[in-house]
Structures are given as C-alpha cells and as structure tokens.
C-alpha cells in the first residue's frame, strides 16, 4: 500500500474484471436491497471505496502520530503467585488517598514519580479490552446510564406491541411474538453495547447480561401480568394469564431452540457469501462461526428460571416446563458450541458470579414474593363475604364478561351473600407488604381460615427472605465499597498453587491485541520481536505475527524495521532469532554482542512490552536449543 499509484492501477484492473463477470440472481438481489444498507455501516464496501478510505485514514494516522500519548494502564506479570500477593499487599491504598494523592499516609513503595499508585489485580489477558483502557470514569458512567435508558425504552415499546397483538389476536400469536422479541432485541442491545466502554470482557458481558435480562424478564414474565385484568388471572379465557404463560413456555420449548439451530445468518455466510468470496482468506472468514455472548446465554437460563418461579404458585406445571426447556437448551447450546458458534475469549468467572449472586438469588426472592401475593389474592374474583350480609348494593361495578371488561349498574336494594371488593394489592389502603391476611378490607373477607394461616406464613417468611437477600448480597457489596475508600483491595485468598509462570504453558502475557469479529485472528498493537512467541496466546499457521501486527501498517518515526517476515515464525522462540530478521531490522548490538537493542522513539505511540525470563528458564531454553543442534 506504499505506492498509491500502483494500488489504484490494480484496483482499476479489478473493477474492469468485476464488470465483465456475470452476476447471479442472488448477488443481484443482495446488491440492490441488502448491501446498500450495510454499506452505511462500512460493511461490504467495494474495492474502490475501500482504497479511498485506506488512504484517507492513512493521512489521518500520520497526523495523529505527531501527538503525545500518556500511559493509561500498566500490566505486570509476576513469576510466582507469592510475589503477586506480596506486591498487592504492599501497594494496597484506599481510594481517598489515591484521589487526594496523599503521599504522607501511604508507604513509599506505593509512590511512583510523585504519584500514589492505584494497584489492582487485573482480569485474564484475553479478557482485556485494550481500546477502552483510556476511557474515563464519568464517560463510562454516562454512556452506561444512557444505554440503560434506551434499553428501558425498547422494553416499553416491545411491551406495547405485545399488548396490542395479544388484545387483537390472542396469546397464540402474542406468545411467539414474545419469543421472537427475545431473539431480536438482544441483537439491538449488542449494537448499543459497541459504544459502551468497558476495560474487561467480563465487565462488558455483565453489562450486556443486565440489560438483556431486564428486557427478557419483563417481556416474558412481568408483562403478561401487567396487561391482564386482575379478574382474568386464573379464569379459563384465551386472554388470561395462565393461558398466555402456557403459550410462552411452549414457544420457549420449541421455537427458541429451533431459531438457534437454524443459524440463519451463519448459513447465509457459509452458503451464499463464502462461495462468492474473491480469495481463500475471505472465504475462510465466512466459516469462523457465529459470534455469541456468554452474558446473553446466561439470560436465557435466568429468564426460564424467573418465569417458572414467578407463576409456580398459580401454575405448578411450570416446574415441568422449566425442566424440559433447560434440558433442551443445554443440548442445543452444546451442539451450537461444538458446531455453530465461534471461539470466545476466556473471561473468567465474573459473569457467573454476577449471575449467581444477584439474578439466581433474585429469582428465588421473586418465587417467595410473588407466591405470597398469589396466595393472598386468591381466588382473583373480587368477591368478598361481608360481616353483615344485608347491605345496600347500589352502584356501578366493573366485571369481566366473556373475557372483556364491562360496567354493570345496580340500582336497587337487595340482600346478597357476597359483595364486590378489590383483592388486588395495588388497591390496598396503606402498605401492601407483607401480603398477609391483614390486606383484606375492614369488615370484608375473601380468605378462608386455612388461607389466612397460609398467607401469614408466606408473607412473614417473605419478609425474612427479602431482608436476608438485601443484607447478604447487597450488604456485603456496600460494605466492601465503603471500606475500599479507606483501605486497599484485599489480595486473593486461598492456598498458593506454587506453579511458576514460566512452568505453565496455558497462561499468557498481556500483549495488546484488538479483536474484530470479522477477522479470524486478533490484531497485535505492539512490538513483540523480543518476547517469547508462546506468550501471545494464539498461532496462525499460515502467516507470521507480523502479518497481524498494526505497527507495520503505516510508517512511523522510530520503527525498528520496515519489512515484515511473511512465513510462520514459531520455529524459534523469538522473532529476533529468525534468519530474515537481521536483513529487515534497523538495530544496533550491545558491547557483548549477545543481545539486540532496539532504539525507542522519543514519544512512543504503541504500547511497550518487555519480557524478563528467569535465569533458570533461560538456561532450560538454551539447553533445548543446544539439544536441537
């Protein structure tokens, strides 16, 4: 790409060949309908458009190279776990001292260049989102709040659509619509998440998990109860709650797994786009698998669990539905993981802990809370037994006739065994929590003696469960948050594994990389010539790491070499040990002539990575090389 005239000449020749090629009906249809829309988002651009963008971006990059960039984060990998824990203990400092740069109250080891250090244990190397490391706290906060507000708006809009369809066509149509929304809306949320900065993949997945779970819980469980008249909760009409939930569960059992197994976009890539790719590499990209988010998969499990718990008191069969749905989802996801989905970065247990701590336990709280209200409001007919059976029953009454709400006017005095009264918790005078027998109106009752006893037990047990949930899960988090302002982060607990970093071939170094779903391998963003290539974490058998390294895309002041090594370089420990390296590199050797010294630019524009292997590790590698010779 260094010779612009040569590149544009090659592109002109490509355009000429493309114009003479016959175009199939499928590609013609996509070119007229789909591709123009996708090109707005810089997808499926033509060769001439790509070249113009490349040279325009190259000029912008050359201007940005002249600026000075400050360090945002520093990652340090220790050889031993004892060393890591000792460093975290020695450098533990409270947030107040860090913000105030209070050097008088911290140990000298926690001060660097007259600044109090903030030291924490990082996530796994593959879980670091390198492009978002420089994002400030307030910028991340405002963007997350904005995306959460948009998510709430989407939830409201989808709820309105479901309510309209349910009223006009019934639950047999609205239930599949809910399942379709549960599949489509998460994709919209994922697009919003592109603009939301997160420093780790675990934080990104937790935020995605929160938003999608909020949508799916409300859309699947809460919405049906909100849009159904109170008296239609347990009645046998088609518009009633139990019929709606039954239809939703059947849809979750068959429709959702079927959509996942169909993998519509993945099949389009494999059977439509791949055969029409212009080279082998572009074709291979269409076979990388469908990208998936672990956070989204967790939401499907918690959604099913939440629906089962939410309606279990009135519809005990939900437990059997839930078990069947979870079994089908398990085998569906297992098949997709092995056959359909793409590789996903290792993000640790952050999402699992987040889900187990708040959402799984929150589902149990919902089970207790909703069940208590279900028993207290039963039988949902708004009829009470009066203390004095002789009453004046004149007035206007709201009733349900053939599934439709109606008003009936009673204008004569009569003797009746029951009277109208609202059994809904929304119309209880005063506080409706806990839902015990006390929520019955004064002088009226709809509960039998056994129901009153059961409601009292359920209601006060719910008080204990809710209080325990708040104290155990939120109280611990609030306590740790408050204490973090005055003390540092507590080092990891547990027994030290006594496995050195150099002995474990399954852990890797913090090498800055940028992952894009449209490319099979990440892009490296630093000079890795002098580190062990086994520390990078992946290997392209067809190309060298230089092929994926961004530092060679645009020339910059202080480049250690201008040409890349084409073939795979994993036959040596370091790239500097390759035979071609001395031909391409602009380097100087030290006095002992045993190591390579590469000059650094005055203001580096790429991250700097250093590797200092232990003496025993260097000795072992030297003996291995001698044995090979």
N, C-alpha and C positions, 0 to 999 in steps of 0.2 A: 504493500500500500504506500510505499515511499514515493513512487513515481506516479503522480496523479494522471499525467497524460497517458501512460501505459495502461493504467487501470480503466480509465474512461474508454480507451480504444477496445479493451477486452469486453467491457460492458456493452458497447455498441454492437460488437460482433455477437454477443449473447442475445441481445434484443432481436437482431436480424434472424438468428436461428430460431428463436422462440416464435416469431411472427410466421415462419414457414411451417412450423409444426402443427399438425391437425389437433384440434381441441375437442375432447369428448363432451358428451352432453352433460355429464355430472359436473365436470370442471367449468363448463359454460354456465350452468345454473348457479354454482357457487360464486363464480366471478361476477355475476350480475346481482346476486342477492346478499350473500354472507360476507364475502371478502371486503366489499366497500365499508361495511360497518366495522369489521375487525381492524381495518387499516387506520381507523380513527384512534385505536388503542395501540398503534405501532405493531400490528401483527399482520403477517402475510404481505409484507411490503414487496414491491417489485424491485428488481436489481438496480435500476436507475435511481429509485427513491432511497435505497439503502446506501448507495455510494454517496449521494448528496448529503445524507445525514452523517455518514462517517467522516467526510472531510470537514463538515461544519462542526462536528463535535471535536475533531482533532484540533481545530483552531481554538475552540473554547478551552480545551485541556491545556494547550500551550500557554494560554493567558493565566489559567489557574496555577500552573507550575511556578509562576513568579511570586506567588503569595507565600506567607509563612504560616505553618500549621503547628498548633500546640498539641502536646500529648494529651489524650483523654483518659486512657486506661493503660496500666502496666500489668502484665500477667507473669507470674513467677512459678515455675515448676520445681519442686524440691526432689532430691534423690530419695529421701526417706520420709515416711509418714511422721516420725518423731520430729524431724526438722520442721515440717509444715506446722505441726501443732505448737511447737515452741515459738515459732515466728508469730502465729496468730495470737498466742497468749501475750507475748511481749509487746505486740503492736495494737492491742485492744484499747480503743479510745472511744469515749462517749460522743454522741452527735453534737452536743453543745460545745464541747471542747474543739471539735473539728470545725464547726461553723464559726466560732469565735477565734479560731487559731490560737487557742490558749496554750502556749508553749510552756508556761510555768507549771501546769498541773499534769503534764504528761512526761513519760520517760524520754530521755534524749534519743533512744532508738526509734521513737515514733516521729521524729522530726527529720525532714529531708528538704534541703535548700530553704530553710527558714519557714517551712510549711508543715503543719501537723498532717500526717498521713491518714487516709481512710482505707483500712485494710479489711477485706472480707474474703471468704472462701468462694471461689468462682464456680460456675457450672462446668460441665464437661466441655472439652474443646469443640466437639461437633455441635454443641448447643449454643455457642456464642453467635450472636447476630452482629457481625463486625460493622456493618454500615450504620447501626443505630447507637453505637457506643458513645458518640459525642452529643446525643440528644439530651437537653437539659430536663430537670425535674418538672418545672412548670409547663414546659412544652408537652411532655409526655402526659401530664395530668389533664390539661385542657383537651388534647386530642382524644384521650380515652373517654372523658366525660361527653364530648361531642358525639363520638361514635356510639356510646351507650344511649344517648338521647335519640339518635337516628334509629337505633335498634328498637327502642320503645315505640317510636312512630310506626315502624314496619309491623310490629306486633299488633298495634291498634288497627292498622289498615287491613291486615290479613284477617283479624277477628271480625271486622265489619263485613268483609267479603263472605266469610264462612256463615255469619249470621243471616245475611241476605239469601244465600243459596239454601241454607237449611230451612228457612221460612218458606221459600218458594218451591223447592224440590224435595225436601225431606232429608233425613240423615243418611239415606243410602247414597245420596250424591255428595252431601257435605263431608261425610267421613273420608272417602277417597281424596277429596279436595284438601282436607287437613293433612293427610299423608303426603300428598304432592307438595304442599307448602312446606312440610317438614324436610323435604328433599331439596327444594329450590331456594328457600330463604337462607339456609346456611351458606349457599354459594354467594349470595349477595353480601352476607356478613363477611365472608372471606375477602371479597373485593374491598370492602371498607377497611379491613384489617391491614391492607397494603400500606395505608397512610398512617397507621398507628405504630410508633416506635417502641421497640422492646429490646433490651440488651441481651436477653437469653431466649432460646426457643421455648423453654419451659414457661416463662412469663407470657410469651405470645400465645401458647396453647391454652394457658389458664384463662387469659382474657377472652379468647375465642370460645372456650368452654362455657364461661359465664354468660356470654351473650346468646349463644345458641341454646343453652339450657333454659335461660329466661324465656326465650321465644317458644321452645317446644313444650315446656311445662304449661305455659299459659294457653298456647294454641291447642294442645291435646287434652289437657285435663280441666283447667280452670274455666276456659271459655264456654264449654258446654253447660256448666253450671250457672254461669253468669247470664247467658242469653235465654235460659229456660225459665218459664214462670215457676214460682215456688210450688204450686199445687200440682205441677206436672213432673215432679221429681221421680216418683215411684209409680205413676199411673201407666197403663199399657199403651198409650198413644204413640204414634210414629214420631212425634216431635219431642218426646220426653227424654229425660236424661239417660236412663238406663238403656233405652234403645239406641241412643246416639253413641254411648260408650261401647256398647256391644259391636256396633258397626265399625268404630275406630279400631278396636282390638283385632277384629278380623282383617281389617285393612293392614294393620301393622304386621300381622302374621304372614300375609301373602304378598301384598303389593310392595312394601318397602324392600324386602329381600330380593324380589324379582327385579326391581329397578336397579338395585346394586349389582346384581349378577349380569344384567343386560349391558351395563357399562357402555352407554350409547356413544359418548364422545370418544372413549377408548377404541371402540370398534370403528368409528369414523377415521380415526388416526391410522389404525392398522390396515384397514381395507380400502380406504379411499385416498388418503393423503400419502401414505407410505409408498404404494406402487407408483405414484406420480412424482416422487422426490427426484431431484436432479443429480444427486450423488449419494454414495453409500452412507456418509455421515448424517445427512438429512433424513435418510430413511431410517437409520438406527434410532434417531431421536423420537420417531413415532412409535417405537417399541420399548420405550423406557418404562412404561406402565402408568397407570392413573395415579395422580398425586392424592394423598389422603392426609387428614389431620387426626392425630391421636385425640385431641380435645373434642373433635366432632364425634368420634366413635364413642367416647365416654358419655356424651349427651344422649345418644340413643339408648344406652343402658339405663341411665338415671331417669330418662323420660318414661320408659316402660315401668320401672320400679315406682315412680311417683304416681302414675295413673292407677296402678294396681292398689297402692296404699290409699290413694285419695278416695276410691269408690269401693273399697273392700267391705265396709260395713253394710252398705246397701246392696252390693253385688258381689257376694263371696266368690263367684266363679272367676273373678278377675285374677285370683291367685293361679288358677289352672291356665288361663290365657297367658299370664305373665311368664309362667314357667315354660310354656310352649314357645312363646316369642323369643325368650332368651336363648333357648336351645337352638332354634332356627337361626338366630342372629350369630350365635357362636360359630356354627358350621359355615354359615355364609361368609362371615368375616375371615374365617380360617382359609376358605377357598380363595377369597379375594387377596388375602395376604400372600398366598403362595403363587397365585396365577395371574392376578389382575393388577394389584397395586404396585406402585414404585417403591424404591428404597426410601426410608425415612430416617432423619438424623436421630442419634441417641440423645434423649433429653432428660434422662434420669427419672426420678420418682416424683418430680414436682407436681405434675398434673394428677397423678394417682393420689398423692397426699391431699391435694386441694379438694379432689372429688370425695375422697373418703372422709375427710374432716368436716366438710360443710354440706355437701349435697346428699351423700348417702345418709348421713345422720339427720339432715334436714328432711329427707323423705320419711324417716321414722317419726320425727316430730309431726309431720303432716298426717301420718297414719293415726297418731293419738289424737291430734287436734280435730281433724275432720270427722273421725269416728265418734268423738264425743259430741260434736254438734249434730251428727246424723242421728244418734240415738235420742238426743234431747229434743229434736224437732219432729221425730216420727210421730204420727203417720202422714205428715205433709198434706193434710186435708183442710187445714184452717177451721176445724170444728172443735169446740170446747164444751165440756159439761159445766153448766152454771151451778153455783151454790144454791140459788133459788130458781127452780125450773120455770116459775111464772114470771115472764119478762115481757117487755114491750119490744117486739122485734120489727120495728118500722125503720126504714132507711134504704139506702142503696148499697148493694152487695156486689163485689167482684167475684165471679165464678168462672170455671172452665167448662165449656160445653163442646164436646167433640174435638177436644184439643185446642179450641180457640177461646181466648178470654172474652167475657161478656159481663155486662152490668144488669142486675135484676133489682127492681124497686119493689119493696114490700111496704104496703101502706095500711095494713090492718093489724089490730092487736090479736095475738094468738099465743097459745101455750105450746112450748116446744121443749124437747128433751135436750137439744144441743143449740148452740149459738155460734155465730161467726167470731173467730178471733185469729189474729195473725200468729202463726207459730214460727215465723222467720226470726233469726237472731238480729236481722237488720232493724226490726221494729220493736225490739225490747227496750223498755224505758230504763235508762241507766246503762251500766256496763254489762255487756252480754257475756263476758269472760269471767270465770269459767262457766261453761254450759251445763249447769246443774238444774235441778228441779225448781230452783228459785226464779228461772226466766219465765215461768208461767205467769200470766196476768193475775192481778189480785182478784179473787172471787171466781176465777175460772181455772179449769184444769183440763188437760188433754192426756196426761200421763196416768197409767195405772200405777199401783203401788210398786210392783216389781220394776217398772220402767223408771220410776223416780229413784229407786235404790241403785239401779244400774247407771243412770245418768250422773248421780252423785259420785259414784266410784270412778267412772270415766272422767268426769270433769276435774276432780281434785287430783287424780293421777296425772292428767294432762298438765296441770299446774306444775307438778314436780318435774315432769319430763321437759317442759319448756324452760323452767328455771335451771335445771341441770345442763341442758344444751347450751344456754347462754353462758353459764359460769364455766363449764368445762372447755368449750371450744372457743368462744369469743373472749372469755375472761383471761385465758392463758395468752391469747394473741395480744389483747390490750395490755396485759401486764408486761409482756416482753417488749412491746413497742414503747411503753413508758420508760422501762428500765434502760432501753438502748440509748436514751438521751443522756444517761449518766454513766453508763459503762459500755465497754466494747462488746462485740459479738462473741458469744461463747464458742470456744473451739469445738470441733466434733468430738463426740463422746464414743465410748466403746473401746474394745481391745484393738491395739495396733496390730496390723496384719503382718508386719515385718517382711514385706516384699518391696525391694528397691525398685525405683522407676526404671532403671536400665535392665532389670530382670524380667519385666512384664512387657511382652510384645503386643498386648491387647489394649494398651493405653498410649495416647499420642500427645504431641506437643500442641501448644496454642499457636498454630500457624494461621495468620489472617487469610480467610477464604470467603468468597461470595458465591452463594448457591442460587442458581436460577433453574426453575422447573423445566425450562425448555432446552437445557443442556445436560448431557449425561454426567459430566464431572464438574466440580466447582472451579471457580477462577481463583488463582493464588494472587495475593496482593503484596508480596514482599520478596526480598532476595533470599532464596533458600540454598544457595550454592554451597555454603559451608556447614549445613546441618545434615544429620543423618536422614536419608530419604525415608527410612522406616517410621519416622516421627510424623509424617504428613497425614497418614490415615487412609489413603486410597492409592490406587495404581492404575494408570491407563496403559494397557499392554501395547497399544499401537503408537503412542506418542510419548515424548518426554514431558516432564513437568514444565519445561519452558513453553511448550505449546499452549498451556493453560495459564501462563503467568502474565498478568496485566502489565507488568513493568516493562515489557518489550513492545507494547502496542504503540506507544508514542515516545520518541526520543526525549530524554531529559538530561539536564546537567548532572554529571556525576555518575552516569551509567557505568557499571563495571564491565559490560560488554554489550555490543550492539547486535550480535547474531545469536540465534538460538540453536540448540542441539536438537535435531529432528527426531532421532530414534529413541526408544526406551532406554533410560539410564539406570535402571535398577540393578544392573550387573555390578555396580560399585556402590559403596556406602554413601559417598558424597558426589555431587555433580562435579566438584573440582578435581576429582580423580579420573574423570573421563579424558580420553586421549585428545578429543577435539577441543577441550576447554582452553588449553593454552593458546590455541590458534585464534580463538574468538575473544578472549578476555584482555582487558586493559588493566594489568595488575603489576605489582612490584613485590618482590620477595624480601623476607627478613634477612638479617645478617647470618643466621644459622642455616638459611636456605631449606628449612624443614616445614615451614607453614606459609600460607598465602595470606597476604594482607591486601585488602581491597579498600581504597580510599572512599570515605563517605562524603557526600555533598554537604555544603555548609548548612543548608536548611533541608533536611530530608522530607520528601513528600510521600514516601511509602513507609509502612511500619518496619521496624528493625527487629530482627530475631537473632538471638545468639544461643549457641548450644555449647555447654561446658561438660563433656562426659567425664566421669570419674576416672582416676588413674587405672583402676582395675578393669574398667570397661574398655579403655583404650588399649590396654595390654592384651585383653582377650581378642579384640578385633585384629590387632597386629599379628597375633599368633595364628588366627584364622587365615589371614592373607598369606602368611608365610607357608601355611599348610597347602593352600591352593596352588602356590607357585611350585 
